């Protein structure tokens, strides 16, 4: 068998999935922080209430 026939197709898929999860969590954390810093009027403009942000 040649090398390209014997190797795994996606050897680092676990690392890719963990990286995607971490990236999504960072985006979620930043979004929550921005929303918590907004005033009630600004949240109303976006269509949210204070108790929905928490």
PyMOL CGO cylinders between C-alpha atoms (Angstrom):
from pymol import cmd
from pymol.cgo import CYLINDER

trace = [
    CYLINDER, 0.00, 0.00, 0.00, 1.09, 3.49, -0.70, 0.3, 1, 1, 1, 1, 1, 1,
    CYLINDER, 1.09, 3.49, -0.70, 1.22, 6.11, 2.03, 0.3, 1, 1, 1, 1, 1, 1,
    CYLINDER, 1.22, 6.11, 2.03, -1.76, 8.07, 0.73, 0.3, 1, 1, 1, 1, 1, 1,
    CYLINDER, -1.76, 8.07, 0.73, -3.87, 4.88, 0.69, 0.3, 1, 1, 1, 1, 1, 1,
    CYLINDER, -3.87, 4.88, 0.69, -3.08, 3.89, 4.27, 0.3, 1, 1, 1, 1, 1, 1,
    CYLINDER, -3.08, 3.89, 4.27, -3.41, 7.18, 6.12, 0.3, 1, 1, 1, 1, 1, 1,
    CYLINDER, -3.41, 7.18, 6.12, -6.51, 8.40, 7.94, 0.3, 1, 1, 1, 1, 1, 1,
    CYLINDER, -6.51, 8.40, 7.94, -8.78, 10.62, 5.90, 0.3, 1, 1, 1, 1, 1, 1,
    CYLINDER, -8.78, 10.62, 5.90, -9.31, 13.21, 8.64, 0.3, 1, 1, 1, 1, 1, 1,
    CYLINDER, -9.31, 13.21, 8.64, -6.73, 12.62, 11.36, 0.3, 1, 1, 1, 1, 1, 1,
    CYLINDER, -6.73, 12.62, 11.36, -7.24, 15.94, 13.13, 0.3, 1, 1, 1, 1, 1, 1,
    CYLINDER, -7.24, 15.94, 13.13, -11.04, 16.18, 13.07, 0.3, 1, 1, 1, 1, 1, 1,
    CYLINDER, -11.04, 16.18, 13.07, -11.14, 16.12, 16.88, 0.3, 1, 1, 1, 1, 1, 1,
    CYLINDER, -11.14, 16.12, 16.88, -8.93, 19.19, 17.05, 0.3, 1, 1, 1, 1, 1, 1,
    CYLINDER, -8.93, 19.19, 17.05, -11.05, 20.93, 14.43, 0.3, 1, 1, 1, 1, 1, 1,
    CYLINDER, -11.05, 20.93, 14.43, -14.27, 20.25, 16.35, 0.3, 1, 1, 1, 1, 1, 1,
    CYLINDER, -14.27, 20.25, 16.35, -12.77, 21.47, 19.63, 0.3, 1, 1, 1, 1, 1, 1,
    CYLINDER, -12.77, 21.47, 19.63, -11.49, 24.61, 17.89, 0.3, 1, 1, 1, 1, 1, 1,
    CYLINDER, -11.49, 24.61, 17.89, -14.92, 25.34, 16.41, 0.3, 1, 1, 1, 1, 1, 1,
    CYLINDER, -14.92, 25.34, 16.41, -16.56, 24.88, 19.82, 0.3, 1, 1, 1, 1, 1, 1,
    CYLINDER, -16.56, 24.88, 19.82, -14.11, 27.25, 21.49, 0.3, 1, 1, 1, 1, 1, 1,
    CYLINDER, -14.11, 27.25, 21.49, -14.60, 29.85, 18.76, 0.3, 1, 1, 1, 1, 1, 1,
    CYLINDER, -14.60, 29.85, 18.76, -18.40, 29.70, 19.14, 0.3, 1, 1, 1, 1, 1, 1,
    CYLINDER, -18.40, 29.70, 19.14, -18.12, 30.04, 22.91, 0.3, 1, 1, 1, 1, 1, 1,
    CYLINDER, -18.12, 30.04, 22.91, -15.89, 33.12, 22.59, 0.3, 1, 1, 1, 1, 1, 1,
    CYLINDER, -15.89, 33.12, 22.59, -18.35, 34.75, 20.18, 0.3, 1, 1, 1, 1, 1, 1,
    CYLINDER, -18.35, 34.75, 20.18, -21.24, 33.93, 22.51, 0.3, 1, 1, 1, 1, 1, 1,
    CYLINDER, -21.24, 33.93, 22.51, -19.37, 35.37, 25.52, 0.3, 1, 1, 1, 1, 1, 1,
    CYLINDER, -19.37, 35.37, 25.52, -18.54, 38.60, 23.66, 0.3, 1, 1, 1, 1, 1, 1,
    CYLINDER, -18.54, 38.60, 23.66, -22.13, 38.97, 22.45, 0.3, 1, 1, 1, 1, 1, 1,
    CYLINDER, -22.13, 38.97, 22.45, -23.52, 38.55, 25.96, 0.3, 1, 1, 1, 1, 1, 1,
    CYLINDER, -23.52, 38.55, 25.96, -21.04, 41.10, 27.31, 0.3, 1, 1, 1, 1, 1, 1,
    CYLINDER, -21.04, 41.10, 27.31, -22.05, 43.67, 24.69, 0.3, 1, 1, 1, 1, 1, 1,
    CYLINDER, -22.05, 43.67, 24.69, -25.77, 43.08, 25.30, 0.3, 1, 1, 1, 1, 1, 1,
    CYLINDER, -25.77, 43.08, 25.30, -25.34, 43.41, 29.06, 0.3, 1, 1, 1, 1, 1, 1,
    CYLINDER, -25.34, 43.41, 29.06, -23.64, 46.78, 28.55, 0.3, 1, 1, 1, 1, 1, 1,
    CYLINDER, -23.64, 46.78, 28.55, -26.56, 48.14, 26.51, 0.3, 1, 1, 1, 1, 1, 1,
    CYLINDER, -26.56, 48.14, 26.51, -29.23, 50.33, 28.07, 0.3, 1, 1, 1, 1, 1, 1,
    CYLINDER, -29.23, 50.33, 28.07, -32.86, 49.26, 28.30, 0.3, 1, 1, 1, 1, 1, 1,
    CYLINDER, -32.86, 49.26, 28.30, -33.77, 51.58, 25.43, 0.3, 1, 1, 1, 1, 1, 1,
    CYLINDER, -33.77, 51.58, 25.43, -31.10, 50.10, 23.19, 0.3, 1, 1, 1, 1, 1, 1,
    CYLINDER, -31.10, 50.10, 23.19, -32.22, 46.59, 24.03, 0.3, 1, 1, 1, 1, 1, 1,
    CYLINDER, -32.22, 46.59, 24.03, -35.79, 47.55, 23.20, 0.3, 1, 1, 1, 1, 1, 1,
    CYLINDER, -35.79, 47.55, 23.20, -34.63, 48.78, 19.78, 0.3, 1, 1, 1, 1, 1, 1,
    CYLINDER, -34.63, 48.78, 19.78, -33.06, 45.37, 19.16, 0.3, 1, 1, 1, 1, 1, 1,
    CYLINDER, -33.06, 45.37, 19.16, -36.19, 43.62, 20.36, 0.3, 1, 1, 1, 1, 1, 1,
    CYLINDER, -36.19, 43.62, 20.36, -34.91, 42.27, 23.66, 0.3, 1, 1, 1, 1, 1, 1,
    CYLINDER, -34.91, 42.27, 23.66, -35.70, 42.78, 27.32, 0.3, 1, 1, 1, 1, 1, 1,
    CYLINDER, -35.70, 42.78, 27.32, -33.23, 42.99, 30.19, 0.3, 1, 1, 1, 1, 1, 1,
    CYLINDER, -33.23, 42.99, 30.19, -34.32, 39.60, 31.60, 0.3, 1, 1, 1, 1, 1, 1,
    CYLINDER, -34.32, 39.60, 31.60, -33.68, 37.91, 28.24, 0.3, 1, 1, 1, 1, 1, 1,
    CYLINDER, -33.68, 37.91, 28.24, -30.05, 39.04, 28.15, 0.3, 1, 1, 1, 1, 1, 1,
    CYLINDER, -30.05, 39.04, 28.15, -28.97, 37.64, 31.52, 0.3, 1, 1, 1, 1, 1, 1,
]
cmd.load_cgo(trace, "trace")
